[in-house]
Amino acid sequence: MKLGIGIGWRPEIADEVEALAGIDWVEAVAENLCADHLPDSLVRLRERGVTVVPHGVALGLGGADRPDPGRLAALAARAELLGTPLVTEHIAFVRAGGPLTASPRLEAGHLLPVARTRDALDVLCENVRIAQDSLPVPLALENIAALISWPGEELTEGQFLAELVERTGVRLLIDVANLHTNHVNLGQDPAKALDELPVEAIAYVHVAGGVEKNGVWHDTHAHPVSAPVLEVLAELRSRVDPPGVLLERDDAFPPGAELAGELDAIRATLRRAATVHTAAESGERTDTAEAGERTGVAEAGGRTGVADPAPAEGRAAADPVPAGARDRTAVAQTALLSALVAGTPAPEGFDHRRLRVQNRALAAKRADVVAKVAPELPEILGDGYRPAFLAYAGGRPMSGGYRRDALDFAEHVLIAGGPADPVARRRLTYWWQDRSGARPPGRTTRLVRAARAVLVGK
């Protein structure tokens, strides 16, 4: 399966993506697509023969819980709607708590790294098999960028990915920007990771931009692709010809000409690195042929594509998750997420400074996404929106998605007596009332009283 050169499709740049020359395929965030119809832009792209791959962000396959059947069914429905050759997700956890820990459910609102331990790998492998059996097309999983590392890890990133592939037959989506991020933040060598992982399992590659602040690399997807990220792409291409390479951009979208320039830089990097790869393969074949002549053994040649995944009936029999592995993983992930979003003490062994960086990053991510799903809030609150939201997020975990988060934030502001401007307060009150729907009486008594007072008094 050869995908070619692609770009992440986002509604904000739909027209620019359609106008770009030489685009073979696009990737769309699965959770942003309706299950029964596609945006007109994607319909037109598909009519032109452009492949569309759904990219999930909410399954949390690295979490302690087994995958949610509803989320799997939704991802499968989008795969069917798009007629895609594969779907992709992340090696990450996005929520914790709940029945396994008898504690409130917590949502990260972002992708968090899985500990590279045997327990976490056992849980991940079983979750991946469940997902594979629920999806109509092959699954590929992406390595994520991390600001923090787990204490007591037992495997390198490359070893972890290699064993995951061996045990499940899953494909890999290798993000070279994330490899660079982990190099800067965690001291991990991208070349070593590439040497250790099974490059023949790569389905495609992500390339994205970021920015360094105070010695920490932030994988923003809102900045141009940097030279170090292209260098990691070249390292990968010197080892294997990936079936697809895709440019990701999620915010601060530039004009179409700048996107085209970044795609040209990616193509040029691949061409240069391909020369190195070809020369290396040629020397390898010569050495192998000479050895074959001496031993009477012929070599079939190098690998340049992605191997077809093993069908479910052909995969190795699944080993059961060892007793207690899910419980131990649940406790560890809940403790970490609680420290990041609920202000509980940091678990032992973590870098407290990095946890603070991650805490601020999660709160900033929440503020940005809430501003997108509820643009009326920054409009009503003006310059006060962001500081008010960050103060709110500091001690109030997200528990029901970003739209619920937006309502809870508005409720928090109103109960606290804000905003100070009476016109803004009236607008925020009407906005909240219009969207809150039926709520348990005990939860909103103070807000309803405050809202009535505002509406009657004005």
N, C-alpha and C positions, 0 to 999 in steps of 0.2 A: 504494500500500500504506500504510494508516493503522494504526499500532500503538496510539497513545494513550499513557496513563500507565502506567508499569510500575515494578517493583522487582527488584533482584537477588535471586534465590532462593538461599538457602544452607541446608544441613541444620539449622544451629543455630537458624534462625528460620523453619523450614518451617511450623509451626503459626501463627505470627504472620502470615506472608504469606497463608496461606489465609484468615485471618480478616479481612484488610484489605478495606475497601469501596472500590469504584471502581478496582480493579486490572484493566487490560485485558490485560497481558502480563507475563511474567517472563523473566529472563535467567539461565542456569545455566552455571557454568564447565564447559566441555566435558570437560576432562581428569578432572573429578571424577565423571563419569557413566559407568556401565558401557555397553558397546556393545550389549548384548543385552536389557537390561531397565532400567526407570526406577524411581526411588524412588516409593513409594506416594503421597507428597504431589504429585509432578509428574503422576502418573497422574490424581489427582482434579482437579487444576487443568485439565488438558487436557480432561477429561470435561465441565468447566464452560464450555469454549470459550475458555480462557485460552491465548494463544499462548506457546510456550516457544522462546526463541532460544539456541542454544549459543554460548558466548563462549570462544574458544580463547586460551591463554596460552603455548603451548610451541612453536609452529611456527617462530618466529624468522625471519619473512619478510624482515626487513632484514639478515639475516646473509649472509656471503659465500658460503656453500654453497647449492646448490639445495635446495628443500624436501624433507624426508625423505618418501618415498612412504608409509611406514608411518604416520607422523603424519597425513598427508593422508587416507589411507584411514580412519583412526580418526575424524577429524573428519567425513568424509562419512557414515560409518556412524551417527554420532550425529544428524546432520541428517536422515537417512532415518528413524531411530527416532522422532524428535520430530515429523516432518512439518512442519518449520519453513519459513518463507518466505525465510530468509537465515541465514548464519552470519557471525560476526565474529572478527577477530583484531587484532593490533597492528602498528604500524609501529615495529619494534624488532628488536634482536638479543639473543639469550639464551644463545648459546654461541659459542665461537671455537676456533681451533686446528684440529688434525687434518691431513688430507692436503694441503690447500692451502698449509699453512705447515710441513709436516713437523715438527709439534710436538704435544705432548699435547693432547687435547681438554679444554677448560675449560667449565664451566657457570656462568653468572652466578647462577642461581636467582631471577632477577628480570628485568624489562624494561629494556634499556639503549638510549639514543638512537642513532639512525642519523645519521651525518654528513650534513649537507645539501649534498652535493657532487654533481657530475655522475656520478662513478664510482658512488657509493652509490645514486643514483637509477636509473641504468642496471641495476644488479644487482637492486634492489628491483622494478623494473617486470617484469623477466623472471621473478623468483620469484613475483610476483603472478599473472602469466599462467599459470604452471605450476599454481598453486593453483586458479585459476578453472577451468581445464580438468579438474581432478580432483574438483571439488565439484558436487553435484547441484543446488545453489541458488546465488543470487548471494552474493558476498562483500563485506563492508564492513570497512574498516580504521580503527583508532582511533589518534589522536594521543596520545603518551604524555607523562607528566610527567618532567622532567629535573632532576637536581641539577648536572649538568655540561654544558658545551657544547664542541663540537669546534673546534679552531683551523682557520682557513682555509676556513670555510663559504662557499659560493657562492650560496646561495638562502635567502630567508626561509622560515619555516615555511609561510606561506600560499602562496608561490610553489611550494614543494616539493610540497605537497598538490595544488595546481591542476594541475601538470604530471603528477603521478602519475595523477590522474583522467583527464586528456586522453589519456594514452598507453595506459591499460589499461581505461578504462570502469568501474573499481572504484568502489563507493560509499564514503561516509565515515561513520564513527562519531565524532562530535565530542564530546570530553570537555571541558566548560567548566571543570571543576575543574583539569584539566591545563593549560588555557590560563592560568588564574590562577596556578598553580604556576610556570609558565615566565615569567610576568610578574614575580613576586617574585624568583625565583632567577636568571633570565637577562636581566631587563630587557626582555622582549619584550612588545609592546603587543597585548593580546587583540583590541581593535577593529581594528587594522591586519591581524591575521591573518584575522579574519572578513571584512574587506573584500576580501582577496586570494583567499580560497578559494572554490571554486564551491559556493555554498550549495544549489544545486539537486541536488547529488549527495549531500546528507546523508540517510542512512537513519534514523538516530536519534541521540539525545544522551544522554550520561552526566552525572549530577550527583553529586558526592561531597564528603565532608568531609575536612579535614586540619588541620594545626596548624603554627604558626610557632615555630621555636626558633632563637635566636641569628641572626636575620635570614634563615634558610633555611626555606622552606615545605616541609613533608613531607606528601605525598599519602597519608595513612594509611588512608583509608576506614574509620577507627575513631572519627571525631569527627563531630559534627553539621555539616551544611552551613552554611557561613559566609555572611554578607551579601555579601562581595566576589564569591563564586562565583555567587550568585544575580544579581548585577549583570551578570556575563558572560553568564549565561543570558538575561537581559533584552536585552542587546546582540544576541545571536543571534536572539532572537524578533522583535526590531524589524526584522530583515532578511528573515526567512523563517519560515514556519510548519512546524516540523520534524514529520515523520511520527510520531515517538515520542520520549518523554523518560523516562529511567529513573533511579531513585535507587539508588546502589550503597552497600552496607555490607558489609565483610568481617571486621570484628573488633569487640570491645567492644560487642556487640549490645545495643541498648536495648530496653525494653519496646515492645510493639506500638503503644501510644498515642503514643510518641515518634516512631516510624516514620511513623505516620499524620499527625502534626503536620508532619514534614518534607515529606511528600507534599503536604499542604495549602499549605505555603509555596511549593513549586514551582508548584502550580496557580495560586496567586495571582500569582506573578511572571509567569507566562505570560499570564494575563488582562490584567494591567496593560500589559505590553509589546505585546500584540496590539493594544491601542488605538492605540499609537504607530504600529505597523506599518500598521494600517488607514488612519489619517490620512495617512501618507506615501504609501501606494499610491493613495489617492483623489486627492491632489494630483498624483501622477505621471501618473495616467490623464487628469486634466483637462488637464495640460500637453501630454500626448501627443495627446489628441483635438484640441486647438487646433492643434497642429502638423500633424496629419493633415488637418484641414480646409483648412489653407493649402497643403498639398502634395498632397492627394488620396490620402494613405496612411492606412489604418486600423490601429489597434494592437489586438492580441488580448487584452492584459491581462497582469497580473503572474503570477509563478510562486509557488505555495505548497506544492507537494509535492515528492517525490523522483522524479527522472526514472528510467524503467526503464533498467537497464544494457544496454549494447549486447551482443547475443548474441555468442558466440565467433566465429561466422562473419562478424559484422558489424563487429567491431573492426578498427581500423587494423592493417595488417600490422606484426608485431613487428620492431623494429630489433634486430639482433644486439648483444649486449653487447660493447663495444669490447675489443680484445685487451688483456689485462692488468688489466682493471677488477676482476675477481673476486680476482685475486692481490693487487692493491694494497689492496682492501677487507679481505681476509683478514689481511694483515700488520698493518694499522692497528687492526682490531678485536681481534686477538690481543694486540697490545702493550698496548692499553688494558685489556682484561680481565685480563691477567696482572698488570698493576700493581695492579688493584683487588682481586684475590683470591689472588695468589701472591707478593706482596711484591717484584716486580721493579721496576726504576726507572720513574718516570713518563715517558710519551712527551713529546717536546718540544711546547711550546705549551699544555699543559693547566694549569689553575689547581691547584696542588698542595694548597691548603687544601680546595678543593671535592672533589678526589679522595679526601682523607682522610674527608670527610663521606660520600661515596658508599661508600667502603670500609666504614665503620662501619654504614651503612644496609644494605648487602648482608649483612654478618655478622649483624646483628640480625634481618633477614628470615629468614635460614637458621635461626637459633635458634628463632624463633617457629613456623616451619613444621615443623621437626623435632619440636618439642614437641607439635604437633597430630598428626603422623603416627605418633609414638612416645610417647604420653603417659606411658608407664611410666618414661621417662628422667628427667623433672623430678620424678616421684613418688619414684623411688629416690634421686636425688641431692639433692633438696630445694633449699634456697637456693643450693647450690653449682652447680646445673645451668647457669645462664646464664653466670656468669663462666668456668666451665670450657669451655663451648661456644665463647664468644667468643675465648678464648685458643687453642682448637683451630682455629677458623676463620681466625684471623689469618694462618696460613701454609700452610693445607691447602685447596686449591681443591676444590669439589664437582665430581665427574666422572661420577656415575651416578644422579642424582636424589636426592630427599630421603630415601627409605627406605634407600638405600645410604649416604647421608650419616649417618643415625642409627646404622647398624651400624659405620661407620668411626669415628665419635665414641666409641661405647662401647668399641671395640677400643683406641682411643688412650688412653682413661682407664685401662683395665685394664693395658695394657702399662706405663703410667707408674706403676703401683702403687696406683692409686686405686680406689674411694674409700677414705678412711682407716677408716671404720666397717666392721668385718668383716661385719656382717649385710648392709649395703648392697652391699659388694663381692661377696658370695655371690649376692645377688639379681641384680646386674648381670651376673655371669658366666653364670648360668642363662639370663637374658634373651638375652644375646648368642649363647650356644650353641644356644638353641632356634630362633633366626632366621637364623643365619649360613649354614646349609646347607653344601654341599660347597665348599671353597675350596682354591686351590693350596697345597700343603704349605709351600712356602717363605715364603709371605706370613704365615702364622699360627703358625709354630713357637714363637715366644716367648710368644704369647698362650696357646696350648694348654698349654704347660708351666706358665705362671703359673696358669691356671685349674685344672689338675689339682692343683697344690700347694694352692690354696685349698680345693678340694672334699675332698681327702684329709685335709688338716690340720684341717678344721673338723668 
